[in-house]
Amino acid sequence: MPSLATESTRRAALRWLSELRVAGVPRVRVLLTNHPRYADLTPAQYAEGFAWLRRTGMVTAAGQPVVEVSDGELWEDVTADEVPRVLWNQAAEDAKRAVGAAGEQALLRVLRQGGVPHVRHVAAESDAYGYDIEAAGSVPERAHIEVKATTDPTRLVVHLTRHEYEVMAADADWCLAAVLVDSDGNAASVATVDRGWLHSTVPTDQERNGRWESVRLTVPVCALTPGLATETWVLLPDGLLPSASVWALPGVTSGSCLSWRASRPAPCCGY
């Protein structure tokens, strides 16, 4: 039987379990060791918390949680046989992947139906591009679109990989499209996430022997602009915005998913 965990180990373990519900091990490790909210524990304590979860069988070898706990609960004496294994299942993981795929397909349909001349789904070919869709209208009109899809209209949480970020930093045509997927698999809303906000928000590597590989970002409304555009090209004409308010964006009239409003993010972002 594994030895009893200290209070700090249990606290670290609880944070791991909470965040592993929505993100993988590398992303959670970056969050716990870099975000000020979690700075009361050291990286070594977080490492021990995760190791304890593995020793007790509360996460799988792949880092998936298999236990359900209440927020704020601390365990005094818990073994793997004494907790319900109800949190993670393959169906839930498949559902998350399906939302991402549906978002890409929905945006492809919107672009093609909107008359964008050249649209290519590069993510179906390789993950090496650092974006999901290529679109082009003419030589100066090009977009390399990274799609982040969700079914949650109340808040926007995206996961950005290091590769995607580095492609963005080197490619002026790169843009991040947030797609709200409705129950029919269509794009109910599309917004562009501000590149400047992304630059200001990703973690900073602390030393040459360590680097972040992925990050989970909660996008504020001030970093969103309804519609889809690069810094130089508006992909579809103005006046085609959804009528419902999502992610705290103001509602507007009309029935399509894409447009672009020439507005900069509000000062609340502070970058």
VENMO-V715396 format. One record per helix or strand of 2 or more residues. SS is the DSSP state (H for helix, E for strand). FROM is the first residue (numbers start at 1). TO is the last residue. If there is no record, write none. Layout:
{{SS;FROM;TO} {SS;FROM;TO}}
//
This chain:
{{H;7;20} {H;25;34} {H;36;38} {H;43;55} {H;80;82} {H;90;113} {E;118;120} {H;122;124} {E;133;136} {E;142;150} {E;156;161} {H;162;170} {E;174;181} {E;187;193} {H;195;201} {E;214;219} {H;221;223} {E;224;226} {H;267;269}}
//
